[in-house]
Amino acid sequence: MAKLVLIDVETGMRVRHVIRSMKQACRQQEWYETVLGRRVRIEKVFERR
């Protein structure tokens, strides 16, 4: 199953732990962009087995 994470565009580092819904990810993205003043992207991460 895919999970969503927020990635800082400049550094490529993960900004937030795993997020379950796209709605929550969008809210978190807006909040982090306001607080950090930098672009944040949403990526899907797939589990490896």
N, CA, C and O atoms as CSV, one atom per row, in Angstrom:
chain,resi,resn,atom,element,x,y,z
A,1,MET,N,N,0.838,-1.176,0.000
A,1,MET,CA,C,0.000,0.000,0.000
A,1,MET,C,C,0.887,1.245,0.000
A,1,MET,O,O,1.909,1.278,0.686
A,2,ALA,N,N,0.507,2.255,-0.755
A,2,ALA,CA,C,1.275,3.494,-0.840
A,2,ALA,C,C,0.953,4.395,0.351
A,2,ALA,O,O,-0.171,4.417,0.851
A,3,LYS,N,N,1.965,5.132,0.787
A,3,LYS,CA,C,1.799,6.118,1.843
A,3,LYS,C,C,2.305,7.445,1.306
A,3,LYS,O,O,3.111,7.473,0.377
A,4,LEU,N,N,1.842,8.537,1.881
A,4,LEU,CA,C,2.229,9.871,1.429
A,4,LEU,C,C,3.214,10.497,2.405
A,4,LEU,O,O,3.058,10.369,3.620
A,5,VAL,N,N,4.226,11.172,1.874
A,5,VAL,CA,C,5.187,11.909,2.700
A,5,VAL,C,C,5.401,13.283,2.079
A,5,VAL,O,O,5.197,13.473,0.880
A,6,LEU,N,N,5.816,14.242,2.908
A,6,LEU,CA,C,6.138,15.575,2.425
A,6,LEU,C,C,7.649,15.699,2.314
A,6,LEU,O,O,8.381,15.338,3.235
A,7,ILE,N,N,8.113,16.215,1.171
A,7,ILE,CA,C,9.540,16.351,0.895
A,7,ILE,C,C,9.854,17.822,0.645
A,7,ILE,O,O,9.168,18.475,-0.141
A,8,ASP,N,N,10.899,18.359,1.316
A,8,ASP,CA,C,11.371,19.717,1.060
A,8,ASP,C,C,12.058,19.715,-0.309
A,8,ASP,O,O,12.984,18.935,-0.529
A,9,VAL,N,N,11.617,20.575,-1.226
A,9,VAL,CA,C,12.129,20.585,-2.593
A,9,VAL,C,C,13.618,20.953,-2.632
A,9,VAL,O,O,14.374,20.359,-3.401
A,10,GLU,N,N,14.046,21.919,-1.819
A,10,GLU,CA,C,15.437,22.379,-1.842
A,10,GLU,C,C,16.416,21.330,-1.334
A,10,GLU,O,O,17.457,21.100,-1.949
A,11,THR,N,N,16.088,20.698,-0.219
A,11,THR,CA,C,17.029,19.771,0.408
A,11,THR,C,C,16.773,18.316,0.027
A,11,THR,O,O,17.680,17.489,0.112
A,12,GLY,N,N,15.562,17.997,-0.389
A,12,GLY,CA,C,15.216,16.613,-0.708
A,12,GLY,C,C,14.975,15.763,0.531
A,12,GLY,O,O,14.844,14.543,0.431
A,13,MET,N,N,14.918,16.391,1.684
A,13,MET,CA,C,14.714,15.678,2.948
A,13,MET,C,C,13.227,15.583,3.258
A,13,MET,O,O,12.432,16.438,2.869
A,14,ARG,N,N,12.875,14.508,3.974
A,14,ARG,CA,C,11.496,14.318,4.418
A,14,ARG,C,C,11.181,15.335,5.512
A,14,ARG,O,O,11.953,15.505,6.455
A,15,VAL,N,N,10.043,16.008,5.375
A,15,VAL,CA,C,9.648,17.051,6.328
A,15,VAL,C,C,8.736,16.494,7.400
A,15,VAL,O,O,8.760,16.962,8.538
A,16,ARG,N,N,7.945,15.517,7.061
A,16,ARG,CA,C,6.913,15.025,7.968
A,16,ARG,C,C,6.844,13.516,7.889
A,16,ARG,O,O,7.214,12.917,6.880
A,17,HIS,N,N,6.372,12.912,8.951
A,17,HIS,CA,C,6.172,11.464,8.959
A,17,HIS,C,C,5.061,11.077,7.977
A,17,HIS,O,O,4.467,11.947,7.341
A,18,VAL,N,N,4.789,9.830,7.858
A,18,VAL,CA,C,3.822,9.299,6.901
A,18,VAL,C,C,2.427,9.871,7.141
A,18,VAL,O,O,1.965,9.963,8.278
A,19,ILE,N,N,1.764,10.252,6.046
A,19,ILE,CA,C,0.408,10.797,6.089
A,19,ILE,C,C,-0.492,9.824,5.336
A,19,ILE,O,O,-0.091,9.287,4.303
A,20,ARG,N,N,-1.685,9.593,5.831
A,20,ARG,CA,C,-2.564,8.580,5.237
A,20,ARG,C,C,-3.464,9.099,4.117
A,20,ARG,O,O,-3.701,8.378,3.148
A,21,SER,N,N,-3.970,10.322,4.222
A,21,SER,CA,C,-4.938,10.792,3.219
A,21,SER,C,C,-4.386,11.982,2.428
A,21,SER,O,O,-3.563,12.748,2.929
A,22,MET,N,N,-4.849,12.117,1.202
A,22,MET,CA,C,-4.422,13.219,0.349
A,22,MET,C,C,-4.920,14.554,0.898
A,22,MET,O,O,-4.229,15.567,0.794
A,23,LYS,N,N,-6.106,14.556,1.477
A,23,LYS,CA,C,-6.668,15.782,2.059
A,23,LYS,C,C,-5.767,16.304,3.177
A,23,LYS,O,O,-5.467,17.497,3.236
A,24,GLN,N,N,-5.339,15.409,4.060
A,24,GLN,CA,C,-4.455,15.789,5.157
A,24,GLN,C,C,-3.095,16.223,4.614
A,24,GLN,O,O,-2.504,17.170,5.133
A,25,ALA,N,N,-2.594,15.556,3.590
A,25,ALA,CA,C,-1.304,15.904,2.988
A,25,ALA,C,C,-1.340,17.311,2.404
A,25,ALA,O,O,-0.380,18.067,2.550
A,26,CYS,N,N,-2.432,17.667,1.749
A,26,CYS,CA,C,-2.565,19.013,1.172
A,26,CYS,C,C,-2.581,20.081,2.254
A,26,CYS,O,O,-1.957,21.131,2.104
A,27,ARG,N,N,-3.291,19.817,3.341
A,27,ARG,CA,C,-3.320,20.759,4.466
A,27,ARG,C,C,-1.929,20.936,5.066
A,27,ARG,O,O,-1.496,22.057,5.334
A,28,GLN,N,N,-1.230,19.813,5.276
A,28,GLN,CA,C,0.118,19.865,5.837
A,28,GLN,C,C,1.079,20.578,4.896
A,28,GLN,O,O,1.945,21.326,5.349
A,29,GLN,N,N,0.936,20.355,3.587
A,29,GLN,CA,C,1.795,21.007,2.594
A,29,GLN,C,C,1.631,22.525,2.678
A,29,GLN,O,O,2.627,23.248,2.707
A,30,GLU,N,N,0.398,23.013,2.719
A,30,GLU,CA,C,0.152,24.444,2.826
A,30,GLU,C,C,0.763,25.009,4.099
A,30,GLU,O,O,1.394,26.066,4.070
A,31,TRP,N,N,0.580,24.308,5.221
A,31,TRP,CA,C,1.087,24.784,6.501
A,31,TRP,C,C,2.610,24.866,6.482
A,31,TRP,O,O,3.174,25.882,6.888
A,32,TYR,N,N,3.289,23.807,6.015
A,32,TYR,CA,C,4.749,23.805,5.978
A,32,TYR,C,C,5.307,24.852,5.027
A,32,TYR,O,O,6.334,25.464,5.320
A,33,GLU,N,N,4.641,25.071,3.880
A,33,GLU,CA,C,5.106,26.100,2.953
A,33,GLU,C,C,4.991,27.483,3.581
A,33,GLU,O,O,5.844,28.339,3.342
A,34,THR,N,N,3.957,27.715,4.376
A,34,THR,CA,C,3.796,28.987,5.067
A,34,THR,C,C,4.859,29.160,6.146
A,34,THR,O,O,5.469,30.223,6.253
A,35,VAL,N,N,5.081,28.125,6.938
A,35,VAL,CA,C,6.030,28.194,8.054
A,35,VAL,C,C,7.476,28.238,7.559
A,35,VAL,O,O,8.256,29.071,8.020
A,36,LEU,N,N,7.845,27.355,6.626
A,36,LEU,CA,C,9.225,27.268,6.152
A,36,LEU,C,C,9.560,28.327,5.102
A,36,LEU,O,O,10.714,28.732,4.963
A,37,GLY,N,N,8.543,28.768,4.369
A,37,GLY,CA,C,8.787,29.713,3.295
A,37,GLY,C,C,9.448,29.058,2.088
A,37,GLY,O,O,10.037,29.747,1.255
A,38,ARG,N,N,9.354,27.736,1.988
A,38,ARG,CA,C,9.933,26.984,0.871
A,38,ARG,C,C,8.890,26.039,0.310
A,38,ARG,O,O,7.884,25.746,0.957
A,39,ARG,N,N,9.143,25.562,-0.909
A,39,ARG,CA,C,8.233,24.622,-1.565
A,39,ARG,C,C,8.366,23.246,-0.926
A,39,ARG,O,O,9.464,22.805,-0.585
A,40,VAL,N,N,7.238,22.583,-0.773
A,40,VAL,CA,C,7.170,21.223,-0.240
A,40,VAL,C,C,6.336,20.408,-1.209
A,40,VAL,O,O,5.272,20.856,-1.636
A,41,ARG,N,N,6.803,19.210,-1.568
A,41,ARG,CA,C,6.039,18.372,-2.485
A,41,ARG,C,C,5.546,17.119,-1.771
A,41,ARG,O,O,6.118,16.673,-0.776
A,42,ILE,N,N,4.471,16.572,-2.314
A,42,ILE,CA,C,3.883,15.351,-1.774
A,42,ILE,C,C,4.351,14.194,-2.646
A,42,ILE,O,O,4.248,14.259,-3.871
A,43,GLU,N,N,4.864,13.138,-2.026
A,43,GLU,CA,C,5.309,11.958,-2.771
A,43,GLU,C,C,4.655,10.718,-2.189
A,43,GLU,O,O,4.364,10.651,-0.995
A,44,LYS,N,N,4.431,9.739,-3.053
A,44,LYS,CA,C,3.948,8.432,-2.611
A,44,LYS,C,C,5.149,7.542,-2.368
A,44,LYS,O,O,6.093,7.515,-3.158
A,45,VAL,N,N,5.100,6.812,-1.261
A,45,VAL,CA,C,6.162,5.866,-0.915
A,45,VAL,C,C,5.511,4.501,-0.817
A,45,VAL,O,O,4.490,4.349,-0.147
A,46,PHE,N,N,6.085,3.510,-1.473
A,46,PHE,CA,C,5.551,2.170,-1.456
A,46,PHE,C,C,6.374,1.293,-0.525
A,46,PHE,O,O,7.599,1.403,-0.471
A,47,GLU,N,N,5.690,0.426,0.203
A,47,GLU,CA,C,6.363,-0.495,1.118
A,47,GLU,C,C,7.109,-1.550,0.339
A,47,GLU,O,O,6.626,-2.041,-0.681
A,48,ARG,N,N,8.279,-1.894,0.817
A,48,ARG,CA,C,9.036,-3.005,0.230
A,48,ARG,C,C,8.865,-4.225,1.099
A,48,ARG,O,O,8.886,-4.135,2.327
A,49,ARG,N,N,8.697,-5.351,0.472
A,49,ARG,CA,C,8.516,-6.581,1.261
A,49,ARG,C,C,9.630,-7.547,0.993
A,49,ARG,O,O,9.653,-8.638,1.563
